């Protein structure tokens, strides 16, 4: 497929960054969705995190079809962190805009055209999607058929559902107020993933680089502080109703499934995400004047993140006894975790006080009934 320009000297409009680890079975469909794009002024950067399958070989077979627009970068050692490959992609990207796509997900055929048109029209630093398509596991068998690259079938509306991430029902593009307080308060009142899932975002590359916005070295949930910093610093932050990304949840996915790792590794991964995430949010807020003047909002941001991480972690932990967890969790904490420990201590105290108030109210009610 010819792209009509000299790839050696041309700076494309968009760089699509794809981190990859052992995705040889699934990435052909991901790349196929990019070959079907109605806009061709883009490059694809696949960053391999030392895969042990033949994923790199599979990707390279697409090189000729992309006509020089496909690059493959290979890390020198496995990081186990999707943020590290994405950072390398940002650093080496030549595009005006950056889009992130996981190695088992798809873009609709008009995705890049829609996103760049909106970004150009509104001069946006960030374009944020409110919804995505979701191909539910078991409903579509094509995800497990590497030879299946029929975009008509893969994007058939009968095969997917629409996932929405907040209550704001947009029917047209809307720019966020250039007000850090308003944006952050909206963030902390949102549900999980509403503001920060990587596939929901489209960024102007210079905005990311100039503001030193890169993914932190976290085992999971690295996209939350990344998106939060962008939310706080973007001049033009555009919310749009377009649905252009097709998510394909699958068992064994590095970013969405932990079934293939041990119980101890799972505890480590989840606990570190809580600890490291709180530190990253603290570091971001240290650099922004608004949070120095509004410590209550600063605390609320930490509370939002910790509550989210604790709630999803608790679902996993409750399968095991306290004795099983105690030693493993203790190993993850150290004396530098002051902010998180303070938050947990305060939260426990607040909950205990609420319990005492409810008990007192219940005793009062019982006394009134019995009198």
Rosetta blueprint (number, residue, H / E / L):
1 X L
2 X L
3 X L
4 X L
5 X L
6 X L
7 X L
8 X L
9 X L
10 X L
11 X L
12 X L
13 X L
14 X E
15 X E
16 X E
17 X E
18 X E
19 X E
20 X E
21 X L
22 X L
23 X L
24 X L
25 X L
26 X L
27 X H
28 X H
29 X H
30 X H
31 X H
32 X H
33 X H
34 X H
35 X H
36 X L
37 X L
38 X L
39 X L
40 X L
41 X L
42 X E
43 X E
44 X E
45 X E
46 X E
47 X E
48 X E
49 X L
50 X L
51 X L
52 X L
53 X L
54 X L
55 X H
56 X H
57 X H
58 X H
59 X H
60 X H
61 X L
62 X L
63 X H
64 X H
65 X H
66 X H
67 X L
68 X L
69 X L
70 X E
71 X E
72 X E
73 X E
74 X E
75 X L
76 X L
77 X L
78 X L
79 X L
80 X L
81 X L
82 X H
83 X H
84 X H
85 X H
86 X H
87 X H
88 X H
89 X H
90 X H
91 X H
92 X H
93 X L
94 X L
95 X L
96 X L
97 X E
98 X E
99 X E
100 X E
101 X L
102 X L
103 X L
104 X L
105 X L
106 X E
107 X E
108 X L
109 X L
110 X L
111 X H
112 X H
113 X H
114 X H
115 X H
116 X H
117 X H
118 X H
119 X H
120 X H
121 X H
122 X H
123 X L
124 X L
125 X L
126 X E
127 X E
128 X E
129 X E
130 X L
131 X E
132 X E
133 X E
134 X E
135 X L
136 X L
137 X L
138 X L
139 X L
140 X L
141 X H
142 X H
143 X H
144 X H
145 X L
146 X L
147 X L
148 X L
149 X L
150 X L
151 X H
152 X H
153 X H
154 X H
155 X L
156 X L
157 X H
158 X H
159 X H
160 X L
161 X E
162 X E
163 X E
164 X E
165 X L
166 X L
167 X L
168 X L
169 X L
170 X L
171 X L
172 X L
173 X L
174 X E
175 X E
176 X L
177 X L
178 X L
179 X L
180 X H
181 X H
182 X H
183 X H
184 X H
185 X H
186 X H
187 X H
188 X H
189 X L
190 X L
191 X L
192 X L
193 X L
194 X L
195 X L
196 X L
197 X L
198 X H
199 X H
200 X H
201 X E
202 X E
203 X E
204 X E
205 X H
206 X H
207 X H
208 X H
209 X H
210 X H
211 X L
212 X L
213 X L
214 X L
215 X L
216 X L
217 X L
218 X L
219 X L
220 X L
221 X L
222 X H
223 X H
224 X H
225 X H
226 X H
227 X H
228 X H
229 X H
230 X H
231 X H
232 X H
233 X H
234 X L
235 X L
236 X L
237 X E
238 X E
239 X E
240 X E
241 X L
242 X L
243 X L
244 X L
245 X E
246 X E
247 X E
248 X L
249 X L
250 X L
251 X L
252 X L
253 X L
254 X L
255 X L
256 X L
257 X L
258 X L
259 X L
260 X L
261 X L
262 X L
263 X H
264 X H
265 X H
266 X H
267 X H
268 X H
269 X H
270 X H
271 X H
272 X H
273 X H
274 X H
275 X H
276 X H
277 X H
278 X H
279 X H
280 X H
281 X H
282 X H
283 X H
284 X H
285 X H
286 X H
287 X L
288 X L
289 X H
290 X H
291 X H
292 X H
293 X H
294 X L
295 X H
296 X H
297 X H
298 X H
299 X H
300 X H
301 X H
302 X H
303 X H
304 X H
305 X H
306 X H
307 X H
308 X H
309 X H
310 X H
311 X H
312 X H
313 X H
314 X H
315 X H
316 X H
317 X H
318 X L
319 X L
320 X L
321 X L
322 X H
323 X H
324 X H
325 X H
326 X H
327 X H
328 X H
329 X H
330 X H
331 X L
332 X L
333 X L
334 X L
335 X L
336 X L
337 X L
338 X H
339 X H
340 X H
341 X H
342 X H
343 X H
344 X H
345 X H
346 X H
347 X H
348 X H
349 X H
350 X H
351 X H
352 X H
353 X H
354 X H
355 X H
356 X H
357 X H
358 X H
359 X H
360 X H
361 X H
362 X H
363 X H
364 X H
365 X H
366 X H
367 X H
368 X H
369 X H
370 X H
371 X L
